[in-house]
Every structure is written in structure tokens, then in C-alpha cells.
Amino acid sequence: MVIKTISVEEILAFLGKDVVATHGDWEGVAINNLADAAHVNADTLDWIPSSRENQQSITEQSAARVILVGKDVVYNKALMEQKKVLIVVNNPKTAITKIGNSFFVSTPKPGIHPTSVIDPNAEIGKDVHIGPFCVIGNAKIGDRCVIDSHVRIMDDVMMGSDCDVKAGAVLGGAGFGFVKDENGNKMRFPQIGRLIIGHHVEIGANTCIDRGALSDTEIGDYTKINNLCHIAHNNKIGKNVTITGCVNVSGSNIIDDYAWLAPNSSIRGYIHIGKGSIVGMGAVATKDIPAGETWVGNPARKMEKK
């Protein structure tokens, strides 16, 4: 558990307009930890999910003195007698996430580790962290990116700001594309496109994303890619897409915003995954999936609601 003393006054100032109301005497009160439900104590900043039906009773039973709650929690006599402090926000989970990331999560310091090799023509933004044994070609990396150890970034990779690349990832390698010559032998098709990565993208450990062949591979803003994934050449992946662990995406797909690819799913290639759709765990998508639908199985088909 990370212990760090933060006053309620600091929390309120940090959340700013996200605070709808406060209840209780918070002057001089502080918290010093975040914890899961089983380990909450008097000094924890607790939070009650707005989705819970019994928010009121959970708040009353919490061991914490300071609690982030939604609008449905009433500051009643029981809470007054416990001298609890309620910080009312529109979304407690979002608020605790912001506080946790800002006050309790330690981030690597900007700088380039001396064991890393950087192409002299590479463009590295401000406040970037590049860890040990990275090799970066003639690429562009935006401000405040964190590149963990043993990452390989090839030429012609364009990365936006505030990206996080975990250890062992390989970005912008040549795609797996071949054609047969006049004798029936395979020869590599030119892989001369770029890999374009947006802002606030996270790429997991040992994940490989190929550059395009003649066009570009594109990853949209806020997309999150887990560990051990493979994304082949020419894919066009939108914003806020979630690609979970061990997903395989073959070449030349279009994956629209907010799609969710569950663990171990596979996308065939040359298909369209619609906005907000879900590809289920272990599913093999072989044809277009319309927006908002959930497809499961092998071959994947629409999951009907009962």
C-alpha cells in the first residue's frame, strides 16, 4: 500500500468543478491511502460506485472517514454521528481514478537511459522517458511518452503525446506480406508504409504492431492494447478501442471507435468491426460485425439476447 498524506482541501482543489457538493467538517482532515473494499481503514479515501443499488448503506458502513459518493447518497444522521466527510461528484470511479493517478501512482522520470540507441534523425518530444536497451529508428515520439525497456521502434513510426509503451514491444516492423514469382516462390511485397499512433495510446508488453505495406497502419487516440497482441499491416483502428490480451488482428481491417476485442480473439483480415461492437473471448471474426453487436464463437456469430 502506498502511503501519502493528502488533505481534503487539496483533493477539492484538484477535482475543481467535478465536485458537486461536500458534507461534513473537512477542514484539517486528510487521507493517506487508497485501498480495495476489504482493506479500507479510517485514513482511506473510499469511493462508492454509482452503479451500486445500496450506496447509502455501503457509505454508512465504510470504515473510511472521507468518501467519494454520487448524488444518490444522503448525508443523514448516521453519517453525521460518524463525523464522515462526503465529497459528492458526478462519477466517483472517474474521480478516484484521477486522484489515484495524480497523487499515488509514481511515473518514470523524463530522460533517455544511456544503454538505449536513438537514431540521430529521430524526433523526441518533451519530458519523454526512454528506458534501458531501447532501439529507436528515424521515428517521431510526442511529448510525455513513456517507453519502457527493450522496446524496438522502427523508422517511420509517428507517435502522439502521452503514450505508454510497455517492455518488449516492437512497433513499425515489416508486415507479413508475400506474393509468388513466376516460379511459384514467395517474395516479400514492399512494406513501405508508416505506423501512425495517436495520443494517449497504451501498448502492452511484447506486443507487435506492423507498419503498412503501401498505405499506413493507424491507431486512434485513447486506444488501449494489452500484452502479447499482434496487429498486422494496414489496419485502421479507431479511437478508444480496447484490445485485450493475446488478440490477433490480421491485415487490412477497419476497427471503429469504442470496439472491444476480448482475450484470445482473432480478426481474419479485410473485414469491418463496427463502432461499439464486441468480439467475444476466443472468437474468430471472419466477416463484418455491425456496430453495437456482440459476436462470439468460431466462426463468430451474433450473440442473441434471451
C-alpha positions as YAML, in Angstrom:
chain: A
units: angstrom
residues:
- id: 1
  name: MET
  ca: [0.00, 0.00, 0.00]
- id: 2
  name: VAL
  ca: [1.26, 3.46, -0.94]
- id: 3
  name: ILE
  ca: [1.02, 5.86, 2.00]
- id: 4
  name: LYS
  ca: [0.86, 9.56, 1.19]
- id: 5
  name: THR
  ca: [-0.88, 12.22, 3.26]
- id: 6
  name: ILE
  ca: [-3.24, 14.45, 1.26]
- id: 7
  name: SER
  ca: [-5.65, 16.95, 2.78]
- id: 8
  name: VAL
  ca: [-9.29, 17.12, 1.77]
- id: 9
  name: GLU
  ca: [-8.60, 20.72, 0.82]
- id: 10
  name: GLU
  ca: [-6.03, 19.50, -1.73]
- id: 11
  name: ILE
  ca: [-8.48, 16.93, -3.10]
- id: 12
  name: LEU
  ca: [-11.23, 19.50, -3.52]
- id: 13
  name: ALA
  ca: [-8.88, 21.90, -5.27]
- id: 14
  name: PHE
  ca: [-7.68, 19.12, -7.57]
- id: 15
  name: LEU
  ca: [-11.17, 17.95, -8.52]
- id: 16
  name: GLY
  ca: [-12.39, 21.51, -9.04]
- id: 17
  name: LYS
  ca: [-15.67, 21.64, -10.98]
- id: 18
  name: ASP
  ca: [-16.08, 17.87, -10.66]
- id: 19
  name: VAL
  ca: [-17.20, 18.45, -7.07]
- id: 20
  name: VAL
  ca: [-20.99, 18.81, -6.82]
- id: 21
  name: ALA
  ca: [-21.15, 19.28, -3.05]
- id: 22
  name: THR
  ca: [-19.39, 18.49, 0.23]
- id: 23
  name: HIS
  ca: [-20.87, 17.36, 3.52]
- id: 24
  name: GLY
  ca: [-19.27, 17.31, 6.95]
- id: 25
  name: ASP
  ca: [-16.46, 19.23, 8.56]
- id: 26
  name: TRP
  ca: [-13.49, 18.65, 6.27]
- id: 27
  name: GLU
  ca: [-11.16, 21.40, 7.48]
- id: 28
  name: GLY
  ca: [-7.92, 19.91, 8.76]
- id: 29
  name: VAL
  ca: [-8.95, 16.40, 7.64]
- id: 30
  name: ALA
  ca: [-6.60, 14.30, 5.48]
- id: 31
  name: ILE
  ca: [-6.37, 10.83, 3.94]
- id: 32
  name: ASN
  ca: [-3.23, 8.80, 3.35]
- id: 33
  name: ASN
  ca: [-4.12, 5.76, 1.24]
- id: 34
  name: LEU
  ca: [-6.33, 4.16, -1.39]
- id: 35
  name: ALA
  ca: [-7.47, 0.58, -0.82]
- id: 36
  name: ASP
  ca: [-9.77, -2.18, -2.06]
- id: 37
  name: ALA
  ca: [-13.01, -2.71, -0.19]
- id: 38
  name: ALA
  ca: [-11.53, -5.37, 2.11]
- id: 39
  name: HIS
  ca: [-8.72, -3.12, 3.35]
- id: 40
  name: VAL
  ca: [-10.38, 0.26, 3.83]
- id: 41
  name: ASN
  ca: [-9.45, 1.98, 7.09]
- id: 42
  name: ALA
  ca: [-10.15, 5.32, 8.72]
- id: 43
  name: ASP
  ca: [-7.43, 7.04, 6.69]
- id: 44
  name: THR
  ca: [-8.51, 5.67, 3.29]
- id: 45
  name: LEU
  ca: [-10.14, 7.80, 0.62]
- id: 46
  name: ASP
  ca: [-13.05, 5.47, -0.10]
- id: 47
  name: TRP
  ca: [-15.45, 5.65, -3.06]
- id: 48
  name: ILE
  ca: [-18.89, 4.23, -3.70]
- id: 49
  name: PRO
  ca: [-19.73, 3.19, -7.30]
- id: 50
  name: SER
  ca: [-22.84, 4.96, -8.59]
- id: 51
  name: SER
  ca: [-23.98, 1.66, -10.11]
- id: 52
  name: ARG
  ca: [-24.49, 0.04, -6.70]
- id: 53
  name: GLU
  ca: [-28.07, -0.26, -5.52]
- id: 54
  name: ASN
  ca: [-27.15, 0.00, -1.83]
- id: 55
  name: GLN
  ca: [-24.90, 3.08, -1.98]
- id: 56
  name: GLN
  ca: [-26.37, 4.57, 1.18]
- id: 57
  name: SER
  ca: [-25.75, 1.54, 3.40]
- id: 58
  name: ILE
  ca: [-22.25, 0.99, 1.95]
- id: 59
  name: THR
  ca: [-21.39, 4.60, 2.76]
- id: 60
  name: GLU
  ca: [-22.70, 4.25, 6.30]
- id: 61
  name: GLN
  ca: [-20.77, 1.00, 6.85]
- id: 62
  name: SER
  ca: [-17.45, 2.16, 5.35]
- id: 63
  name: ALA
  ca: [-14.56, 2.38, 7.79]
- id: 64
  name: ALA
  ca: [-13.27, 5.46, 5.96]
- id: 65
  name: ARG
  ca: [-13.92, 8.96, 7.18]
- id: 66
  name: VAL
  ca: [-13.65, 10.61, 3.74]
- id: 67
  name: ILE
  ca: [-15.73, 9.11, 0.94]
- id: 68
  name: LEU
  ca: [-16.40, 9.99, -2.71]
- id: 69
  name: VAL
  ca: [-20.07, 9.45, -3.45]
- id: 70
  name: GLY
  ca: [-22.69, 10.14, -6.10]
- id: 71
  name: LYS
  ca: [-25.76, 12.32, -5.81]
- id: 72
  name: ASP
  ca: [-27.98, 9.50, -4.52]
- id: 73
  name: VAL
  ca: [-26.22, 9.29, -1.15]
- id: 74
  name: VAL
  ca: [-27.90, 11.37, 1.56]
- id: 75
  name: TYR
  ca: [-25.92, 12.94, 4.40]
- id: 76
  name: ASN
  ca: [-28.15, 11.58, 7.13]
- id: 77
  name: LYS
  ca: [-27.99, 11.41, 10.93]
- id: 78
  name: ALA
  ca: [-25.92, 8.20, 10.88]
- id: 79
  name: LEU
  ca: [-23.23, 9.81, 8.75]
- id: 80
  name: MET
  ca: [-23.27, 12.98, 10.83]
- id: 81
  name: GLU
  ca: [-22.77, 11.00, 14.03]
- id: 82
  name: GLN
  ca: [-19.81, 9.19, 12.47]
- id: 83
  name: LYS
  ca: [-18.36, 12.59, 11.53]
- id: 84
  name: LYS
  ca: [-17.87, 11.41, 7.97]
- id: 85
  name: VAL
  ca: [-16.91, 13.74, 5.13]
- id: 86
  name: LEU
  ca: [-18.69, 13.16, 1.83]
- id: 87
  name: ILE
  ca: [-17.37, 14.57, -1.43]
- id: 88
  name: VAL
  ca: [-20.23, 14.42, -3.92]
- id: 89
  name: VAL
  ca: [-19.18, 14.03, -7.55]
- id: 90
  name: ASN
  ca: [-20.92, 13.02, -10.77]
- id: 91
  name: ASN
  ca: [-18.82, 9.87, -11.17]
- id: 92
  name: PRO
  ca: [-16.94, 8.55, -8.10]
- id: 93
  name: LYS
  ca: [-14.98, 5.99, -10.14]
- id: 94
  name: THR
  ca: [-13.67, 8.66, -12.50]
- id: 95
  name: ALA
  ca: [-12.79, 10.90, -9.54]
- id: 96
  name: ILE
  ca: [-10.88, 8.18, -7.67]
- id: 97
  name: THR
  ca: [-9.05, 7.31, -10.89]
- id: 98
  name: LYS
  ca: [-7.91, 10.90, -11.37]
- id: 99
  name: ILE
  ca: [-6.82, 11.21, -7.74]
- id: 100
  name: GLY
  ca: [-5.01, 7.87, -7.78]
- id: 101
  name: ASN
  ca: [-3.10, 8.62, -10.96]
- id: 102
  name: SER
  ca: [-2.15, 12.12, -9.85]
- id: 103
  name: PHE
  ca: [-1.23, 11.55, -6.21]
- id: 104
  name: PHE
  ca: [-0.42, 7.85, -5.73]
- id: 105
  name: VAL
  ca: [0.96, 6.48, -8.99]
- id: 106
  name: SER
  ca: [4.68, 7.05, -9.49]
- id: 107
  name: THR
  ca: [5.70, 7.77, -13.08]
- id: 108
  name: PRO
  ca: [9.16, 7.32, -14.62]
- id: 109
  name: LYS
  ca: [11.24, 10.45, -14.76]
- id: 110
  name: PRO
  ca: [11.89, 12.00, -18.19]
- id: 111
  name: GLY
  ca: [15.18, 11.08, -19.76]
- id: 112
  name: ILE
  ca: [16.90, 8.60, -22.04]
- id: 113
  name: HIS
  ca: [18.73, 5.65, -20.48]
- id: 114
  name: PRO
  ca: [22.38, 5.51, -21.57]
- id: 115
  name: THR
  ca: [22.00, 1.96, -22.90]
- id: 116
  name: SER
  ca: [19.36, 2.96, -25.44]
- id: 117
  name: VAL
  ca: [20.22, 3.66, -29.07]
- id: 118
  name: ILE
  ca: [18.41, 6.54, -30.78]
- id: 119
  name: ASP
  ca: [18.68, 7.43, -34.47]
- id: 120
  name: PRO
  ca: [20.17, 10.94, -34.78]
- id: 121
  name: ASN
  ca: [17.26, 11.93, -37.02]
- id: 122
  name: ALA
  ca: [14.58, 10.79, -34.58]
- id: 123
  name: GLU
  ca: [12.33, 13.50, -33.13]
- id: 124
  name: ILE
  ca: [11.83, 13.03, -29.38]
- id: 125
  name: GLY
  ca: [9.30, 15.30, -27.67]
- id: 126
  name: LYS
  ca: [9.48, 16.99, -24.28]
- id: 127
  name: ASP
  ca: [9.52, 15.08, -20.99]
- id: 128
  name: VAL
  ca: [9.81, 11.67, -22.66]
- id: 129
  name: HIS
  ca: [11.09, 8.64, -20.73]
- id: 130
  name: ILE
  ca: [13.04, 6.02, -22.70]
- id: 131
  name: GLY
  ca: [14.12, 3.04, -20.62]
- id: 132
  name: PRO
  ca: [17.09, 0.67, -20.84]
- id: 133
  name: PHE
  ca: [18.10, -1.13, -24.05]
- id: 134
  name: CYS
  ca: [15.58, 0.51, -26.38]
- id: 135
  name: VAL
  ca: [16.39, 0.93, -30.08]
- id: 136
  name: ILE
  ca: [14.58, 3.75, -31.85]
- id: 137
  name: GLY
  ca: [14.94, 4.45, -35.54]
- id: 138
  name: ASN
  ca: [14.06, 7.55, -37.55]
- id: 139
  name: ALA
  ca: [10.75, 7.95, -35.75]
- id: 140
  name: LYS
  ca: [8.76, 10.72, -34.10]
- id: 141
  name: ILE
  ca: [7.71, 10.42, -30.46]
- id: 142
  name: GLY
  ca: [5.41, 13.01, -28.90]
- id: 143
  name: ASP
  ca: [5.62, 14.78, -25.56]
- id: 144
  name: ARG
  ca: [5.39, 12.94, -22.22]
- id: 145
  name: CYS
  ca: [5.54, 9.45, -23.71]
- id: 146
  name: VAL
  ca: [6.88, 6.60, -21.58]
- id: 147
  name: ILE
  ca: [8.86, 3.95, -23.45]
- id: 148
  name: ASP
  ca: [9.74, 1.00, -21.22]
- id: 149
  name: SER
  ca: [12.84, -1.18, -21.54]
- id: 150
  name: HIS
  ca: [13.78, -3.30, -24.58]
- id: 151
  name: VAL
  ca: [11.31, -1.57, -26.90]
- id: 152
  name: ARG
  ca: [12.08, -1.50, -30.65]
- id: 153
  name: ILE
  ca: [10.60, 1.36, -32.62]
- id: 154
  name: MET
  ca: [11.39, 1.23, -36.33]
- id: 155
  name: ASP
  ca: [11.72, 4.02, -38.89]
- id: 156
  name: ASP
  ca: [8.59, 5.90, -39.97]
- id: 157
  name: VAL
  ca: [6.67, 5.44, -36.72]
- id: 158
  name: MET
  ca: [4.72, 8.56, -35.76]
- id: 159
  name: MET
  ca: [3.62, 8.54, -32.12]
- id: 160
  name: GLY
  ca: [1.45, 11.19, -30.50]
- id: 161
  name: SER
  ca: [1.75, 12.60, -26.99]
- id: 162
  name: ASP
  ca: [1.14, 10.88, -23.64]
- id: 163
  name: CYS
  ca: [1.57, 7.34, -24.95]
- id: 164
  name: ASP
  ca: [2.76, 4.42, -22.83]
- id: 165
  name: VAL
  ca: [4.68, 1.55, -24.44]
- id: 166
  name: LYS
  ca: [5.43, -1.45, -22.23]
- id: 167
  name: ALA
  ca: [8.59, -3.57, -22.24]
- id: 168
  name: GLY
  ca: [9.48, -5.63, -25.28]
- id: 169
  name: ALA
  ca: [7.02, -4.09, -27.74]
- id: 170
  name: VAL
  ca: [8.04, -3.92, -31.41]
- id: 171
  name: LEU
  ca: [6.47, -1.07, -33.37]
- id: 172
  name: GLY
  ca: [6.63, -0.50, -37.11]
- id: 173
  name: GLY
  ca: [8.23, -3.73, -38.27]
- id: 174
  name: ALA
  ca: [7.65, -5.07, -41.77]
- id: 175
  name: GLY
  ca: [4.30, -6.75, -42.28]
- id: 176
  name: PHE
  ca: [3.88, -10.40, -43.27]
- id: 177
  name: GLY
  ca: [3.01, -9.91, -46.95]
- id: 178
  name: PHE
  ca: [4.26, -12.10, -49.83]
- id: 179
  name: VAL
  ca: [3.49, -12.77, -53.50]
- id: 180
  name: LYS
  ca: [4.62, -15.61, -55.76]
- id: 181
  name: ASP
  ca: [7.12, -15.02, -58.54]
- id: 182
  name: GLU
  ca: [6.99, -16.66, -61.96]
- id: 183
  name: ASN
  ca: [8.46, -19.84, -60.47]
- id: 184
  name: GLY
  ca: [5.94, -20.03, -57.64]
- id: 185
  name: ASN
  ca: [8.40, -18.90, -55.00]
- id: 186
  name: LYS
  ca: [7.32, -16.39, -52.40]
- id: 187
  name: MET
  ca: [8.86, -12.94, -52.34]
- id: 188
  name: ARG
  ca: [8.11, -10.16, -49.90]
- id: 189
  name: PHE
  ca: [5.68, -7.46, -51.00]
- id: 190
  name: PRO
  ca: [7.10, -3.97, -50.26]
- id: 191
  name: GLN
  ca: [6.35, -2.87, -46.70]
- id: 192
  name: ILE
  ca: [6.99, 0.85, -47.02]
- id: 193
  name: GLY
  ca: [4.02, 2.43, -45.26]
- id: 194
  name: ARG
  ca: [4.08, 4.07, -41.84]
- id: 195
  name: LEU
  ca: [2.73, 3.27, -38.40]
- id: 196
  name: ILE
  ca: [0.76, 6.23, -37.08]
- id: 197
  name: ILE
  ca: [-0.17, 6.16, -33.38]
- id: 198
  name: GLY
  ca: [-2.45, 8.79, -31.85]
- id: 199
  name: HIS
  ca: [-2.40, 10.45, -28.44]
- id: 200
  name: HIS
  ca: [-2.90, 8.70, -25.07]
- id: 201
  name: VAL
  ca: [-2.41, 5.24, -26.57]
- id: 202
  name: GLU
  ca: [-1.16, 2.37, -24.39]
- id: 203
  name: ILE
  ca: [0.65, -0.59, -25.95]
- id: 204
  name: GLY
  ca: [1.28, -3.69, -23.85]
- id: 205
  name: ALA
  ca: [4.39, -5.74, -23.24]
- id: 206
  name: ASN
  ca: [5.70, -7.88, -26.12]
- id: 207
  name: THR
  ca: [3.01, -6.58, -28.48]
- id: 208
  name: CYS
  ca: [3.90, -6.21, -32.16]
- id: 209
  name: ILE
  ca: [2.29, -3.68, -34.48]
- id: 210
  name: ASP
  ca: [3.37, -3.74, -38.14]
- id: 211
  name: ARG
  ca: [3.82, -0.77, -40.42]
- id: 212
  name: GLY
  ca: [1.65, -0.53, -43.51]
- id: 213
  name: ALA
  ca: [2.60, -2.02, -46.86]
- id: 214
  name: LEU
  ca: [1.79, 0.77, -49.32]
- id: 215
  name: SER
  ca: [-0.71, 2.53, -47.02]
- id: 216
  name: ASP
  ca: [-0.35, 3.19, -43.27]
- id: 217
  name: THR
  ca: [-1.29, 1.29, -40.15]
- id: 218
  name: GLU
  ca: [-3.23, 3.65, -37.88]
- id: 219
  name: ILE
  ca: [-4.06, 3.53, -34.16]
- id: 220
  name: GLY
  ca: [-6.53, 6.14, -32.88]
- id: 221
  name: ASP
  ca: [-6.39, 8.33, -29.78]
- id: 222
  name: TYR
  ca: [-7.00, 6.70, -26.36]
- id: 223
  name: THR
  ca: [-6.91, 3.17, -27.76]
- id: 224
  name: LYS
  ca: [-5.58, 0.62, -25.26]
- id: 225
  name: ILE
  ca: [-3.76, -2.52, -26.38]
- id: 226
  name: ASN
  ca: [-2.86, -5.21, -23.85]
- id: 227
  name: ASN
  ca: [0.13, -7.57, -23.69]
- id: 228
  name: LEU
  ca: [1.11, -10.18, -26.28]
- id: 229
  name: CYS
  ca: [-1.05, -8.84, -29.09]
- id: 230
  name: HIS
  ca: [-0.28, -8.88, -32.82]
- id: 231
  name: ILE
  ca: [-1.63, -6.20, -35.14]
- id: 232
  name: ALA
  ca: [-0.70, -6.72, -38.77]
- id: 233
  name: HIS
  ca: [-0.15, -4.20, -41.55]
- id: 234
  name: ASN
  ca: [-2.69, -1.73, -42.97]
- id: 235
  name: ASN
  ca: [-5.15, -1.90, -40.07]
- id: 236
  name: LYS
  ca: [-7.20, 1.23, -39.39]
- id: 237
  name: ILE
  ca: [-8.07, 1.19, -35.69]
- id: 238
  name: GLY
  ca: [-10.23, 3.99, -34.32]
- id: 239
  name: LYS
  ca: [-10.39, 5.90, -31.04]
- id: 240
  name: ASN
  ca: [-10.98, 4.36, -27.61]
- id: 241
  name: VAL
  ca: [-10.75, 0.82, -28.94]
- id: 242
  name: THR
  ca: [-9.91, -1.83, -26.33]
- id: 243
  name: ILE
  ca: [-7.73, -4.72, -27.50]
- id: 244
  name: THR
  ca: [-7.22, -7.15, -24.63]
- id: 245
  name: GLY
  ca: [-4.51, -9.77, -24.07]
- id: 246
  name: CYS
  ca: [-3.34, -12.17, -26.79]
- id: 247
  name: VAL
  ca: [-5.55, -10.76, -29.56]
- id: 248
  name: ASN
  ca: [-4.51, -11.38, -33.16]
- id: 249
  name: VAL
  ca: [-5.58, -8.86, -35.79]
- id: 250
  name: SER
  ca: [-4.71, -9.88, -39.35]
- id: 251
  name: GLY
  ca: [-4.09, -7.27, -42.02]
- id: 252
  name: SER
  ca: [-6.24, -4.59, -43.62]
- id: 253
  name: ASN
  ca: [-9.17, -4.41, -41.19]
- id: 254
  name: ILE
  ca: [-11.20, -1.39, -40.16]
- id: 255
  name: ILE
  ca: [-11.98, -1.36, -36.45]
- id: 256
  name: ASP
  ca: [-14.24, 1.52, -35.48]
- id: 257
  name: ASP
  ca: [-14.25, 3.63, -32.31]
- id: 258
  name: TYR
  ca: [-15.11, 2.01, -28.95]
- id: 259
  name: ALA
  ca: [-14.93, -1.57, -30.24]
- id: 260
  name: TRP
  ca: [-13.85, -4.19, -27.69]
- id: 261
  name: LEU
  ca: [-11.80, -7.24, -28.66]
- id: 262
  name: ALA
  ca: [-11.85, -9.79, -25.83]
- id: 263
  name: PRO
  ca: [-8.88, -12.01, -24.86]
- id: 264
  name: ASN
  ca: [-7.58, -14.51, -27.45]
- id: 265
  name: SER
  ca: [-9.97, -13.32, -30.17]
- id: 266
  name: SER
  ca: [-8.82, -13.27, -33.79]
- id: 267
  name: ILE
  ca: [-9.80, -10.96, -36.65]
- id: 268
  name: ARG
  ca: [-9.44, -12.58, -40.09]
- id: 269
  name: GLY
  ca: [-8.49, -9.61, -42.26]
- id: 270
  name: TYR
  ca: [-10.28, -7.35, -44.74]
- id: 271
  name: ILE
  ca: [-13.34, -7.03, -42.52]
- id: 272
  name: HIS
  ca: [-15.07, -4.15, -40.73]
- id: 273
  name: ILE
  ca: [-15.67, -4.21, -36.97]
- id: 274
  name: GLY
  ca: [-18.38, -1.65, -36.25]
- id: 275
  name: LYS
  ca: [-18.46, 1.11, -33.64]
- id: 276
  name: GLY
  ca: [-19.01, -0.11, -30.09]
- id: 277
  name: SER
  ca: [-19.16, -3.77, -31.09]
- id: 278
  name: ILE
  ca: [-17.73, -6.62, -29.00]
- id: 279
  name: VAL
  ca: [-15.76, -9.61, -30.25]
- id: 280
  name: GLY
  ca: [-16.07, -12.24, -27.53]
- id: 281
  name: MET
  ca: [-13.37, -14.23, -25.75]
- id: 282
  name: GLY
  ca: [-11.68, -16.64, -28.15]
- id: 283
  name: ALA
  ca: [-13.98, -15.64, -31.01]
- id: 284
  name: VAL
  ca: [-12.79, -15.82, -34.63]
- id: 285
  name: ALA
  ca: [-14.27, -12.98, -36.67]
- id: 286
  name: THR
  ca: [-14.46, -13.92, -40.35]
- id: 287
  name: LYS
  ca: [-16.91, -11.31, -41.63]
- id: 288
  name: ASP
  ca: [-18.11, -7.79, -40.91]
- id: 289
  name: ILE
  ca: [-19.61, -7.13, -37.47]
- id: 290
  name: PRO
  ca: [-22.23, -4.36, -37.35]
- id: 291
  name: ALA
  ca: [-21.99, -1.51, -34.87]
- id: 292
  name: GLY
  ca: [-23.09, -2.24, -31.33]
- id: 293
  name: GLU
  ca: [-23.39, -6.01, -31.72]
- id: 294
  name: THR
  ca: [-21.67, -8.78, -29.73]
- id: 295
  name: TRP
  ca: [-20.30, -11.74, -31.70]
- id: 296
  name: VAL
  ca: [-18.97, -14.96, -30.17]
- id: 297
  name: GLY
  ca: [-17.72, -18.38, -31.23]
- id: 298
  name: ASN
  ca: [-15.71, -19.87, -34.10]
- id: 299
  name: PRO
  ca: [-16.63, -18.72, -36.64]
- id: 300
  name: ALA
  ca: [-18.04, -15.73, -34.76]
- id: 301
  name: ARG
  ca: [-21.76, -15.06, -35.00]
- id: 302
  name: LYS
  ca: [-24.13, -12.66, -33.32]
- id: 303
  name: MET
  ca: [-24.98, -13.41, -29.73]
- id: 304
  name: GLU
  ca: [-28.74, -13.16, -29.40]
- id: 305
  name: LYS
  ca: [-30.22, -11.83, -26.18]
- id: 306
  name: LYS
  ca: [-32.64, -14.19, -24.44]
...
